[in-house]
Amino acid sequence: MAKYLQPEEIIWKLKSNFPGIRLGEEQDLIVKSEDLISIMTELKDNQEFSMDYLTNLTAVDYQEDFRLVYNLFSLTCGHSLMLKVVLLDRENPEVPSLSNLWAGAIWQEREVYDLMGINFTGFPDHPSRIFLDDDFEGYPLRKDFQWQGGRE
């Protein structure tokens, strides 16, 4: 049975196969978008990590970039991990979909697409609006979104 691991131990074990990852200020792993699927597959399938549960994913707009935040948990070992991907392209932000690894990612990726406009490559079909009408223009959780009409 795998043992409980701290984030520093997890990154140390991953570093040889994924030299581009780094430990962030909040004990999170900062991951390149192009490495996301490989790293997530390793974290899920390797029994040493057993990250079998994607608790949630969300996105944050920092004006100069978007950051996707993924929270994983191992039901077997009891350890958890936060990963972040920084997206610098504000015009066409995209990141690989995790829907093939965790089915629960489908609804969460749709929410991020709907409210932030981040595309998930490899998503079954294309993410569609989940909260807003299909003809709604813009992404209301972006810092540069301008409300038109409605309540002030």
Steps between C-alpha positions, in 0.01 A plus 500: 500500500623847415578741781391856566722748311559872549496723186882541523540120487266471204685764297835346588377163367356658183793733424715240320228427243359853486782752545272795412288475816571713803369548850294816541471732798189323628651149496340447159651359182537743210466300180542587133186455291678264262598271791159500669363171361825308560535627856135443587514148354808425709337637815185297441643169375821469701412312820756704692281808450151350439338837433171339409267790567486840329322696773466816294646720232451869449666801337610840623557816294807693615468753212845413362418128482245233583580226750324169504493339842459124541450331838570127523448256784609143560224297661754222557777704663319804632735756346388792287668721246429828323631553147492822301544575133578857393351609165653815355288510181192703593362503145483123457567333836501123480613203701458124448179346631522254789165343415669177383664461842217612728141505372419763763719745309236531229261719701779699661668572166165609359460744790848647447433531127163667558616756756866558401517405130785251538491225238578138585664316212396137469168567676221272372340716231561856619416643841163669485342758724377355827362808681459768235292511181677389183466852357654669807808697398811502713622326812375662822778385734774667296636822644448682169131402466267801477141453619240655272159578647356318797549603860780734599 
